[in-house]
């Protein structure tokens, strides 16, 4: 995806964050889990925490 800060195609998803891989930029956006509604998620099959939202774990970064 395009980074809004440096305008290059260097933005990638890392867990529930979007991080720019450009070493001069390093822009970070936190994407709210559960569409910003909050609450307890489902149990993650990898780490066992209740942080599984929309097919992705916000603790360990596992995904479908």
C-alpha positions in Angstrom: 0.0 0.0 0.0 1.0 3.6 -0.4 2.4 5.3 2.7 0.6 8.6 3.4 3.9 10.1 4.7 6.5 9.3 2.1 4.1 8.6 -0.8 5.9 5.3 -1.8 4.4 1.8 -2.0 6.2 0.7 1.2 3.3 0.3 3.7 2.7 -3.2 4.9 0.5 -4.9 7.6 2.3 -6.1 10.7 -0.3 -7.6 13.1 -2.8 -4.8 13.7 -0.4 -2.0 12.6 0.5 -0.6 9.2 4.2 0.1 9.0 6.3 1.8 6.4 9.4 -0.2 5.4 11.2 2.9 4.1 14.2 3.4 6.5 13.9 7.2 6.2 10.2 7.2 7.0 9.1 4.4 9.4 5.5 5.7 9.6 3.2 3.6 11.7 -0.6 3.5 11.8 -2.5 1.4 14.5 -5.6 -0.2 13.1 -8.2 -0.6 15.8 -9.2 -4.2 16.5 -12.8 -5.3 16.1 -13.6 -2.1 14.0 -12.9 0.1 17.1 -15.8 -1.5 19.1 -13.4 -3.0 21.7 -14.3 -6.0 23.7 -12.9 -9.5 24.2 -12.0 -11.4 21.0 -11.9 -15.1 20.3 -9.2 -17.4 21.5 -6.1 -17.4 19.2 -5.1 -20.9 18.1 -1.4 -20.0 18.3 -0.8 -18.0 21.5 -4.0 -18.9 23.4 -4.9 -15.3 24.2 -8.4 -13.9 23.6 -7.2 -11.4 21.0 -8.5 -13.0 17.7 -10.4 -10.4 15.7 -11.5 -10.7 12.0 -9.2 -13.7 11.3 -6.1 -12.1 12.8 -4.5 -12.1 16.3 -3.5 -8.7 17.7 -1.0 -10.2 20.2 1.1 -12.6 18.1 0.1 -11.5 14.5 -1.2 -15.0 13.4 -3.8 -14.9 10.7 -6.0 -17.1 8.5 
